[in-house]
Amino acid sequence: MLSALYREAAELAPGSHELCFWGGLGLVQMGDLEAGIGQMRRAITDHPPWRELLERLPKEVAPAAAQVRAALDQ
């Protein structure tokens, strides 16, 4: 449900790096690592401060953040 909402929002605002970032986290959390990491890479390329935020996000806020960090570091 949540990923569908992010996809719909991204269609309405295709240039939003913020939607790309949070949607990517959501995809990873839902088990779609490949698509989620792809979105995270795009968000960070478009707006590098997202990488710093990713480092600061606690597990309670973004359960998939550690998995995303590990995948980005590979």
VENURPE-V411878 format. One record per residue. N is the residue number from 0. RES is the residue in three letters. SS is DSSP state (a for helix, b for strand, c for the rest). NEAR is the number of other C-alpha atoms within 10 Angstrom. D_LAST is the distance of its C-alpha to the last C-alpha in Angstrom with 1 decimal. Layout:
n: {N	N}
res: {RES	RES}
ss: {SS	SS}
near: {NEAR	NEAR}
d_last: {D_LAST	D_LAST}
This chain:
n: {0	1	2	3	4	5	6	7	8	9	10	11	12	13	14	15	16	17	18	19	20	21	22	23	24	25	26	27	28	29	30	31	32	33	34	35	36	37	38	39	40	41	42	43	44	45	46	47	48	49	50	51	52	53	54	55	56	57	58	59	60	61	62	63	64	65	66	67	68	69	70	71	72	73}
res: {MET	LEU	SER	ALA	LEU	TYR	ARG	GLU	ALA	ALA	GLU	LEU	ALA	PRO	GLY	SER	HIS	GLU	LEU	CYS	PHE	TRP	GLY	GLY	LEU	GLY	LEU	VAL	GLN	MET	GLY	ASP	LEU	GLU	ALA	GLY	ILE	GLY	GLN	MET	ARG	ARG	ALA	ILE	THR	ASP	HIS	PRO	PRO	TRP	ARG	GLU	LEU	LEU	GLU	ARG	LEU	PRO	LYS	GLU	VAL	ALA	PRO	ALA	ALA	ALA	GLN	VAL	ARG	ALA	ALA	LEU	ASP	GLN}
ss: {c	a	a	a	a	a	a	a	a	a	a	a	c	c	c	c	a	a	a	a	a	a	a	a	a	a	a	a	a	c	c	c	a	a	a	a	a	a	a	a	a	a	a	a	a	a	c	c	a	a	a	a	a	a	a	a	c	c	c	c	c	c	c	c	a	a	a	a	a	a	a	a	a	c}
near: {6	11	16	11	11	18	16	12	15	17	11	10	13	12	12	15	20	17	19	26	23	18	25	28	26	21	23	21	18	13	11	13	19	13	15	24	21	15	22	29	20	16	24	18	13	15	14	12	11	19	17	10	11	19	12	11	14	13	10	8	8	15	15	23	22	15	15	21	15	9	12	13	7	5}
d_last: {29.4	27.2	24.8	27.9	29.2	26.0	26.3	30.0	29.4	26.9	29.6	32.0	29.8	27.4	26.5	25.5	22.1	23.0	23.6	20.4	18.5	20.6	20.8	17.0	17.0	20.0	18.6	15.6	18.3	20.5	18.1	17.1	13.3	13.0	15.8	14.8	11.3	13.3	15.9	13.8	12.4	16.0	17.4	15.4	16.3	19.8	20.1	17.6	19.3	17.6	14.5	17.0	18.6	15.5	15.2	18.9	19.4	20.8	20.4	23.9	23.3	19.9	19.2	15.9	14.5	12.7	11.0	10.2	8.9	6.6	5.4	5.5	3.8	0.0}
